[in-house]
Amino acid sequence: MLRTLTTTAPMIAALMIVVLLFEPPALHPSDRIPTLRVLTGLTGGHLALTSSQIEAALTLGRQGEPPTYALTQVEGAGQPGSRPAGVVYTPFLRVAWASYAREATGRPLRANEVPGWMRAAVVYVAMRAPVETASGAPLFLSAVPADTPTCCRQPQPTLVKPLWMTDDVTALTRFGAHVPFGDLAVIAAYPPTILQPGIDIVTFRRVDAITGEKSLEMRGRLDPDVAIDWR
């Protein structure tokens, strides 16, 4: 379970400045999913990458295509299955992907060229759309304790609010990553505190059914080993 996140007005203002300086979405409001608002969150005690970590990430990218951390799809209560519902890009992986992309040009990326937003203590989460379609129903995103349903409280509780979210794939391609899914629905930035065991990240739509309102979900969960030992 995540630690309770509390803020004061000055802290929120300071965080918003950090987001604008180091994590610019570079997107117009019209480019964002209309039903989702840009929200703020805290990064806890995590810091941006150190010089040695940046060098390690650059080396990884020069050696070949970097990995991503998969959020395995959970279709019901219990353990995840084998399909990905989403992927996670940590600061380390963003730098590695940028290094990999630059390597293809024959001009290796250097540490002094890595921008602040790329190495900042923010993780990107790219999530697929719910498998069942619901034309016209708004799309929502929530982080909840494992197996907690997303139906049907208003507003939907969430453990951590995203710093920003968008459906524009340039949020990924700007650091060299491929678009991971044909049915990619949303990309969101979170504080690193989201990467803990026992948390589900869910995209969902609320629809009316014969038995009442229900959620159509795409639910992803980070492998426990990765959640404990990510970089």
C-alpha positions as CSV (number, residue, x, y, z in Angstrom):
1,M,0.0,0.0,0.0
2,L,1.3,3.4,-0.8
3,R,2.2,5.8,1.9
4,T,-0.4,8.6,2.3
5,L,0.5,11.6,0.2
6,T,-0.1,15.0,1.7
7,T,0.8,18.4,0.3
8,T,0.6,22.0,1.3
9,A,-0.1,24.8,-1.2
10,P,3.6,25.9,-1.5
11,M,4.6,22.3,-2.1
12,I,2.1,21.9,-4.8
13,A,3.2,25.1,-6.5
14,A,6.8,23.9,-6.3
15,L,5.9,20.6,-7.8
16,M,4.1,22.2,-10.7
17,I,7.2,24.3,-11.5
18,V,9.3,21.1,-11.5
19,V,6.8,19.4,-13.9
20,L,7.0,22.3,-16.3
21,L,10.8,22.5,-16.2
22,F,11.6,18.8,-16.3
23,E,8.6,16.9,-17.5
24,P,6.9,19.1,-20.2
25,P,4.1,17.3,-21.9
26,A,4.6,19.6,-24.9
27,L,0.9,19.0,-25.7
28,H,-2.0,21.4,-26.2
29,P,-5.1,20.8,-24.1
30,S,-7.0,19.8,-27.2
31,D,-4.5,17.0,-27.7
32,R,-5.2,15.4,-24.3
33,I,-8.0,13.0,-23.7
34,P,-10.9,15.3,-23.0
35,T,-12.4,13.4,-20.1
36,L,-9.1,13.3,-18.2
37,R,-7.6,16.2,-16.3
38,V,-3.9,17.0,-15.7
39,L,-3.3,16.3,-12.1
40,T,-0.4,16.7,-9.7
41,G,1.4,14.1,-7.5
42,L,4.6,13.8,-5.5
43,T,7.7,11.9,-6.3
44,G,8.4,11.0,-2.6
45,G,12.0,10.5,-1.7
46,H,13.1,9.3,-5.2
47,L,15.7,11.5,-7.0
48,A,16.6,12.0,-10.6
49,L,19.3,9.7,-12.1
50,T,22.8,10.1,-10.9
51,S,25.7,10.5,-13.3
52,S,26.7,6.9,-12.9
53,Q,23.2,5.7,-13.6
54,I,23.0,7.8,-16.7
55,E,26.2,6.3,-18.0
56,A,24.8,2.8,-17.3
57,A,21.6,3.6,-19.2
58,L,23.6,5.0,-22.1
59,T,25.7,1.8,-22.3
60,L,22.6,-0.4,-22.2
61,G,21.1,1.5,-25.1
62,R,24.3,1.2,-27.1
63,Q,24.3,-2.6,-26.7
64,G,20.9,-3.1,-28.3
65,E,17.1,-2.5,-27.9
66,P,16.3,-1.8,-24.2
67,P,13.6,-3.7,-22.3
68,T,10.4,-2.3,-20.9
69,Y,8.6,-3.2,-17.7
70,A,5.4,-4.9,-18.6
71,L,2.1,-4.5,-16.7
72,T,0.6,-7.9,-17.1
73,Q,-3.1,-8.0,-17.8
74,V,-5.3,-9.1,-15.0
75,E,-8.7,-10.4,-16.2
76,G,-10.1,-11.3,-12.8
77,A,-9.3,-11.7,-9.2
78,G,-6.0,-13.6,-8.5
79,Q,-2.7,-13.7,-10.3
80,P,-2.0,-11.9,-13.6
81,G,-2.0,-13.8,-16.9
82,S,0.6,-13.6,-19.7
83,R,-0.7,-10.7,-21.8
84,P,0.5,-7.1,-21.3
85,A,-2.0,-4.5,-20.4
86,G,0.6,-1.7,-20.4
87,V,4.3,-0.9,-20.1
88,V,6.4,1.3,-17.8
89,Y,9.3,3.5,-18.7
90,T,11.5,4.6,-15.8
91,P,14.0,7.4,-16.1
92,F,16.7,4.8,-16.6
93,L,14.8,3.2,-19.5
94,R,14.0,6.5,-21.1
95,V,17.7,7.3,-21.3
96,A,18.5,3.8,-22.5
97,W,15.9,4.1,-25.3
98,A,17.2,7.5,-26.3
99,S,20.7,6.1,-26.4
100,Y,19.5,3.2,-28.6
101,A,17.7,5.5,-31.0
102,R,20.8,7.8,-31.3
103,E,23.1,4.8,-31.8
104,A,21.3,4.0,-35.1
105,T,22.4,7.4,-36.4
106,G,26.1,6.7,-35.8
107,R,26.3,9.6,-33.3
108,P,26.2,8.1,-29.8
109,L,24.3,10.1,-27.1
110,R,26.5,11.7,-24.5
111,A,25.6,12.2,-20.9
112,N,25.7,16.0,-21.2
113,E,23.1,15.8,-23.9
114,V,20.5,14.0,-21.7
115,P,17.8,16.6,-20.9
116,G,16.4,17.1,-17.5
117,W,12.9,15.9,-18.3
118,M,14.3,12.6,-19.5
119,R,16.2,11.8,-16.3
120,A,13.7,13.3,-13.9
121,A,12.1,11.1,-11.2
122,V,8.9,10.4,-13.1
123,V,7.8,7.2,-14.6
124,Y,5.7,6.9,-17.8
125,V,2.9,4.3,-18.0
126,A,1.5,3.4,-21.4
127,M,-1.9,1.6,-21.2
128,R,-4.0,-0.3,-23.7
129,A,-7.8,0.4,-24.1
130,P,-10.3,-1.9,-22.5
131,V,-10.9,-5.0,-24.6
132,E,-14.7,-4.4,-24.8
133,T,-15.6,-1.2,-26.6
134,A,-18.1,1.3,-25.4
135,S,-18.6,3.9,-28.1
136,G,-18.8,7.4,-26.6
137,A,-18.1,6.3,-23.0
138,P,-15.4,8.4,-21.3
139,L,-12.0,6.7,-20.6
140,F,-10.7,6.9,-17.1
141,L,-7.4,5.9,-15.5
142,S,-6.9,4.8,-11.9
143,A,-4.3,3.2,-9.6
144,V,-5.9,0.9,-7.1
145,P,-4.9,-1.9,-4.6
146,A,-4.7,-5.3,-6.4
147,D,-8.1,-6.7,-7.4
148,T,-10.0,-3.6,-6.2
149,P,-13.0,-3.0,-8.5
150,T,-13.3,0.2,-10.4
151,C,-17.1,0.1,-10.3
152,C,-18.8,2.3,-9.4
153,R,-17.9,5.1,-7.0
154,Q,-17.9,8.8,-8.0
155,P,-15.3,10.0,-8.2
156,Q,-13.2,6.8,-8.5
157,P,-10.6,6.6,-5.7
158,T,-7.0,6.4,-6.8
159,L,-3.9,5.8,-4.8
160,V,-1.7,8.2,-6.8
161,K,-2.8,10.8,-9.3
162,P,-0.9,11.2,-12.5
163,L,1.2,14.3,-13.2
164,W,-0.2,14.5,-16.7
165,M,-1.8,12.2,-19.3
166,T,-2.3,12.2,-23.0
167,D,-3.1,10.0,-26.0
168,D,-0.4,11.6,-28.1
169,V,2.3,8.9,-28.9
170,T,5.0,11.6,-29.2
171,A,5.2,11.4,-25.4
172,L,7.0,8.0,-26.1
173,T,8.6,8.6,-29.5
174,R,10.3,11.8,-28.3
175,F,12.8,9.6,-26.3
176,G,13.1,6.9,-29.0
177,A,10.6,4.3,-27.8
178,H,8.3,2.4,-30.1
179,V,4.6,2.7,-29.9
180,P,4.0,-0.5,-27.8
181,F,0.4,-1.3,-28.7
182,G,-1.9,-0.9,-31.7
183,D,-4.7,-0.2,-29.2
184,L,-2.7,2.2,-27.0
185,A,-5.2,4.3,-25.1
186,V,-3.3,6.6,-22.7
187,I,0.1,7.6,-21.6
188,A,0.5,9.0,-18.1
189,A,3.3,10.3,-15.9
190,Y,3.4,9.1,-12.3
191,P,5.7,9.6,-9.3
192,P,8.0,6.5,-8.8
193,T,5.9,5.6,-5.8
194,I,3.5,3.9,-8.2
195,L,6.0,1.1,-8.7
196,Q,5.2,-1.0,-5.7
197,P,3.9,-4.5,-5.3
198,G,0.2,-5.0,-5.0
199,I,-1.0,-2.1,-7.2
200,D,-3.1,-2.3,-10.3
201,I,-3.2,0.4,-12.9
202,V,-6.5,0.4,-14.8
203,T,-8.0,2.1,-17.8
204,F,-11.8,1.7,-17.7
205,R,-15.1,2.9,-19.1
206,R,-18.3,3.1,-17.2
207,V,-21.3,1.7,-19.1
208,D,-24.9,0.9,-18.3
209,A,-25.9,-2.8,-18.4
210,I,-29.0,-4.8,-17.7
211,T,-27.9,-5.3,-14.1
212,G,-26.8,-1.7,-13.7
213,E,-23.6,0.3,-14.2
214,K,-20.4,-1.6,-14.8
215,S,-16.8,-1.0,-15.6
216,L,-15.1,-2.3,-18.8
217,E,-11.4,-2.6,-17.7
218,M,-7.9,-3.1,-19.0
219,R,-6.1,-3.9,-15.7
220,G,-2.3,-4.2,-15.5
221,R,0.0,-5.3,-12.7
222,L,3.7,-5.0,-12.3
223,D,5.6,-8.3,-11.7
224,P,6.4,-8.4,-7.9
225,D,10.2,-8.9,-8.6
226,V,10.3,-5.9,-10.9
227,A,8.3,-3.8,-8.4
228,I,10.9,-4.5,-5.8
229,D,14.0,-4.2,-7.9
230,W,13.4,-1.8,-10.8
231,R,15.8,0.8,-12.1
